[in-house]
Amino acid sequence: MKCKLNASDFKRIIDNTKKFTRIDAEKMQYIHLIINADKKTIRAEALDGHRASVEYAKIVETDCSFECYVKPVIPKITKNDEFAELEIDKNRLFVTVGDTITGYIQPEGDFYDLDKVASDATKNEPFRTIGVDPIVLKDALDATKNSGFYRPLAKIEIREPNEAIVIRSGGKDIEENLKMVLPIKINE
């Protein structure tokens, strides 16, 4: 079982899912890859028990559909690397990029059913849809810290699509901290 895809696409799908893995759980420490020969796509999915990520990319070629697992550490990919190749041999996956080969022993059993998780999460129509610059939103959330609490808490308020997203944080007996992110117009 072999698959070939653009190295930059492979790097993107791994980078966009690796923060959703969890080291202390057997299956959650892996990124699950699903290669679909009919659609010529690869799907990378990961979850850590609190959040999940699914990313897609086109593949160049494959000899069949198959599933495999990688850990979040992959071979270094530079702008000069054109392709990444994935190949399963018995219970090992080999990822080749340029002159570098990295191997991963494949875990036993099935991965979590993220299709069910996604369908449950998206079965109802969204109440509001707002476009936002992800970097600006991330910066606002990163700046939301609740010192003295067991877990940080950000209260996110969404009003109309053309109004600011309001992020509140803070503790008891003090005024709430406030961050605002202005929306971006999305073409429907």
Phi, psi and omega per residue, in radians:
M1 nan 2.111 -3.096
K2 -2.343 2.659 3.091
C3 -2.556 2.464 3.110
K4 -2.239 2.304 3.109
L5 -2.540 2.905 3.100
N6 -1.083 2.343 -3.101
A7 -1.050 -0.686 -3.129
S8 -1.148 -0.619 3.071
D9 -1.174 -0.708 3.111
F10 -1.085 -0.791 3.115
K11 -1.052 -0.759 -3.127
R12 -1.071 -0.842 -3.083
I13 -1.196 -0.555 3.085
I14 -1.273 -0.818 3.126
D15 -1.029 -0.638 -3.083
N16 -1.453 -0.066 3.085
T17 -2.078 -0.302 -2.999
K18 -1.143 -0.486 3.107
K19 -1.285 -0.108 -3.120
F20 -1.760 0.155 3.095
T21 -1.626 2.939 -3.111
R22 -2.448 2.148 -3.026
I23 -1.188 -0.616 -2.995
D24 -1.560 0.253 3.110
A25 -2.265 2.309 -2.986
E26 -0.867 -1.104 -3.076
K27 -1.363 -0.500 -3.062
M28 -1.281 -0.174 3.109
Q29 -1.447 -0.083 -3.117
Y30 -1.881 2.746 2.916
I31 -1.781 2.159 -3.109
H32 -1.518 2.178 3.125
L33 -1.926 2.294 3.117
I34 -2.110 2.018 3.140
I35 -1.733 2.161 -3.127
N36 -1.942 1.902 -3.088
A37 -1.192 -0.615 -3.120
D38 -1.175 -0.793 -3.119
K39 -1.515 -0.190 -3.068
K40 0.974 0.883 3.120
T41 -2.285 2.785 2.971
I42 -2.165 2.409 3.131
R43 -2.072 2.207 3.055
A44 -1.903 2.286 -3.134
E45 -2.423 2.528 3.132
A46 -2.635 2.690 3.031
L47 -2.674 2.651 -3.121
D48 -2.118 0.195 -3.136
G49 1.728 -0.324 3.124
H50 -2.109 -0.347 -3.090
R51 -2.694 2.820 -3.121
A52 -2.465 2.712 3.114
S53 -2.435 2.418 3.062
V54 -2.298 2.222 -3.137
E55 -2.263 2.517 3.118
Y56 -2.113 2.677 3.005
A57 -2.644 2.742 3.033
K58 -1.382 2.621 3.039
I59 -1.952 2.752 3.134
V60 -1.434 -0.822 3.121
E61 -2.812 2.748 3.042
T62 -2.722 2.690 3.114
D63 -1.592 -0.283 3.095
C64 -2.962 2.959 3.032
S65 -1.400 2.450 3.086
F66 -2.829 2.961 3.107
E67 -2.163 2.592 3.113
C68 -2.728 3.076 -3.088
Y69 -2.286 2.454 2.981
V70 -2.232 2.685 2.973
K71 -1.495 2.880 -3.066
P72 -1.138 -0.182 3.127
V73 -1.671 2.001 -3.123
I74 -2.079 2.934 3.084
P75 -1.014 2.580 3.109
K76 -1.084 2.296 3.141
I77 -2.043 2.171 3.130
T78 -1.917 3.024 3.133
K79 -1.154 -0.305 3.128
N80 -1.490 -0.218 3.138
D81 -1.446 2.150 -3.067
E82 -1.563 -0.773 -3.037
F83 -2.252 2.693 2.930
A84 -2.059 2.379 3.130
E85 -2.089 2.334 3.095
L86 -1.989 2.335 3.132
E87 -2.500 2.272 3.090
I88 -1.736 2.283 3.047
D89 -2.284 1.894 -3.048
K90 1.013 -2.052 -3.102
N91 -1.857 0.490 3.134
R92 -2.208 2.461 3.029
L93 -1.896 2.291 3.072
F94 -1.970 2.204 3.095
V95 -1.911 2.114 -3.125
T96 -1.987 2.191 3.048
V97 -2.327 2.022 -3.079
G98 1.068 -2.170 3.131
D99 -1.683 0.079 -3.063
T100 -1.794 2.304 3.070
I101 -2.127 2.257 3.076
T102 -2.136 2.369 -3.118
G103 -1.951 2.602 3.130
Y104 -2.359 2.145 3.025
I105 -1.254 2.301 -3.066
Q106 -1.457 2.263 3.123
P107 -1.258 2.766 3.103
E108 -1.422 2.710 3.022
G109 1.540 -3.130 -3.084
D110 -1.668 2.687 3.068
F111 -1.428 2.940 3.110
Y112 -1.123 2.601 -3.116
D113 -1.451 1.514 -3.118
L114 -1.264 -0.381 3.055
D115 -1.089 -0.713 3.113
K116 -1.192 -0.756 3.107
V117 -1.032 -0.803 -3.131
A118 -1.158 -0.734 -3.132
S119 -1.173 -0.633 3.077
D120 -1.145 -0.697 -3.098
A121 -1.267 -0.448 -3.060
T122 -1.999 0.234 -3.081
K123 -1.180 -0.562 3.094
N124 -1.609 2.613 3.089
E125 -1.142 2.503 3.118
P126 -1.151 2.514 3.115
F127 -1.238 -0.728 3.100
R128 -2.495 2.588 2.999
T129 -2.191 2.164 -3.116
I130 -2.268 2.345 3.048
G131 -1.495 2.429 -3.111
V132 -2.604 2.572 3.038
D133 -1.243 2.049 -3.057
P134 -1.094 -0.536 3.133
I135 -1.210 -0.737 3.132
V136 -1.146 -0.753 3.108
L137 -1.102 -0.749 3.120
K138 -1.066 -0.790 3.123
D139 -1.051 -0.729 3.123
A140 -1.125 -0.719 3.122
L141 -1.225 -0.653 3.085
D142 -1.094 -0.555 -3.131
A143 -1.418 0.016 -3.137
T144 -1.708 1.782 -3.120
K145 -2.216 2.398 3.093
N146 -2.010 1.614 3.135
S147 -1.255 2.528 3.117
G148 1.549 -0.047 3.121
F149 -1.871 2.702 3.121
Y150 -1.061 -0.746 -3.088
R151 -2.385 2.387 3.079
P152 -1.103 2.585 3.133
L153 -2.347 2.225 3.040
A154 -2.083 2.177 3.058
K155 -1.684 2.080 -3.072
I156 -1.852 2.153 -3.140
E157 -1.937 2.204 3.118
I158 -2.118 2.197 -3.123
R159 -1.891 -1.953 3.133
E160 -1.567 2.731 -3.115
P161 -1.010 -0.411 -3.125
N162 -1.800 0.193 3.123
E163 -1.892 2.742 -3.092
A164 -1.104 2.559 2.947
I165 -1.425 2.253 -3.104
V166 -1.893 2.253 3.125
I167 -2.046 2.089 -3.124
R168 -1.971 2.510 3.056
S169 -2.627 2.906 3.114
G170 2.434 3.071 -3.063
G171 -1.974 -2.953 3.123
K172 -1.271 2.650 3.026
D173 1.162 0.211 3.016
I174 -2.383 2.816 3.101
E175 -1.233 2.643 -3.125
E176 -1.260 2.458 3.009
N177 -1.272 2.676 -3.036
L178 -2.376 2.273 3.000
K179 -2.240 2.531 3.111
M180 -2.317 2.436 3.094
V181 -2.177 2.156 -3.128
L182 -1.396 2.503 -3.101
P183 -1.356 2.879 3.047
I184 -2.000 2.426 3.137
K185 -1.190 2.293 3.093
I186 -1.918 2.428 3.062
N187 -1.437 2.177 -3.119
E188 -1.323 nan nan
